[in-house]
Amino acid sequence: MRFAGAISILALGAGSTALGQSAGDRETRIDELQKQLDAIAAQLRELQGQPSGSTSELGARLDGAVRQSPSEALREPRRLNISAPGLEGLDITGYVRTRGEYWGNYDTGGGNGDSTAFGTEAALGFNARVSEKTSVYIEPQASFIWGDDTTHGLGGPSGTAGGFTNSDDVQIVQALMRVSDMYGSGFDMGVGRQKIELGAERMIGDDEWSLNRTTFDGFRFDRNLGDPGNLTFLAVRVEDVVHATAIMVPTIPGQDGRGDLFGLYYSSNKNDSTGQVDVYVLHLEDPNYGSGVPSDETRWTTYGARWNSPSFGGLCFEVEAATQFGEFNGLRTGNHDWGFDVWAMHAGASYKMPDNQLIDGFCVAYDYATGGSNSSVQHSFVQLYPSVHGWFGITDFFSWQNIEHWMVGASFNVGEGDLMLGYHWNRMAAADGGFFGYNQGGGASTAGDDLGREIDLVYSVDCSKATAVDFGIGYFFPGDGYQSAIGGSGTGDDNVTFGYLQFRTRF
């Protein structure tokens, strides 16, 4: 009997303890659930800020300085609880990027020489939620060159024949209002100055390698179609000066230097069976005429499509092709007669090694873009406003225009980072069509179409969740066509060395 009573007392005591533990466990679980909800909310805010259509994996490993950088902050934005009429909260994000570059035997038009430059880009983004569906985003940016002089475009496209200068200005690179589900239509609107990145950014991107970004002023409408994907409409204006050797630049002092871009871009949701498909139509109205006569303005329409395959046991493919119709500087292309003589294509494959501690993967790629039958650019395929760094070699001598390009590469897990090795072979599709790039451009060649070969080595390390460092070196072997196109014997005959060290952080 005493034994039974003792058991009853122990059971009662255990029950009391269990009751107390149950109450404590509930509070603990509530706290854990709240933390999970906060984390999910942060992830949703991050996803809402990402552009539609992901950047292709192909070649990304070989362009660590740009393609591996995160498109948004890796940590939750800083939130200021500000009590103000019509303002529910303010998120602050930002980034700082500092890069030093060295050029050896770089030809500036007056002979070969060495040069070193340092540049910094810093920006803060302020996102204010003003109602349930409306927010305002403002991003001031400062970009400047240490020493204020460089010969390769690091400081932006404003400059003289011998190089480029930078005024160290602080500018507003984004200032827009975002409205979700506008009037219950399902369309999200962004209106104002904004960066736009579509697909693999071969036609439209924010040019993230340049310290001075490409930004667009106007309207962007996005419609999430659910399982089918996303539809984007554009009606924007852009200043033509993207980089020093771009062909979309005023050719007469004081001439109108802007273009009006209208576009439709569809991107399907990527899935394991069909991959991702993008289709786009982009129309450019540009008064950047060459003769000063308004009837010679550019009306240029680009039709294109892209397929990014699913993974077949680690093997992925990407194909993109585009054709163009219209008038360039008032001259009509052969495509007006449906001749399809202005076009470009990209094809490539990448393979990710399964569970290999040293070798991460391999990739190969081929690019082609038509060149003119003479030196007039209206006979060549024209990239509009892309982000092209690294696709044709990190020296940025060439772009997706009058080009035939082969690339093979491999990536390795070395220490705490990734080591990317790439080999590029560039040729002109037409020797008399010239070539264009960020850091160099040339006219017709009388010595063939060989532009040269390049070997690139890029090492990237994530120092923390928000900070990374990149080291890259490229060695360019000029071909006979390259030497002839930039001025003949005596200029550009030597091999070119390009190297950089870059630090980037986001918060």
Secondary structure, 3 states (H helix, E strand, C coil): CHHHHHHHHHHHHHHHHHHHHHHHHHHHHHHHHHHHHHHHHHHHHHHHCCCCCCCCCCCHHHCCCCCCCCCCCCCCCEEECCCECCECEEEEEEEEEEEEEEEEEEECCCCEEEEEEEEEEEEEEEEEECCCCEEEEEEEEEEEEECCCECCCCCCCCEECCEECCCCCEEEEEEEEEECCHHHCCEEEEEEEECCCCCCCCCECCCCCCCCCCCEEEEEEEEECCCCCEEEEEEEEEECCCCCCCCCCCCCCCCCCEEEEEEEEEECCCECCCEEEEEEEEEEEECCCCCCCHHHCEEEEEEEEEEECCCECCEEEEEEEEEEEEEECCEECHHHHCCCCCEEEEEEEEEECCCCCCEEEEEEEEEEECCCCCCCHHHCCCCCECCCCECCECCCCCCCCCEEEEEEEEEEEECCEEEEEEEEEEECCCCCCCEECCCCEECCCCCCCEEEEEEEEEEEEECCCCEEEEEEEEEEEECHHHHHHCCCCCCCCCCEEEEEEEEEEEC
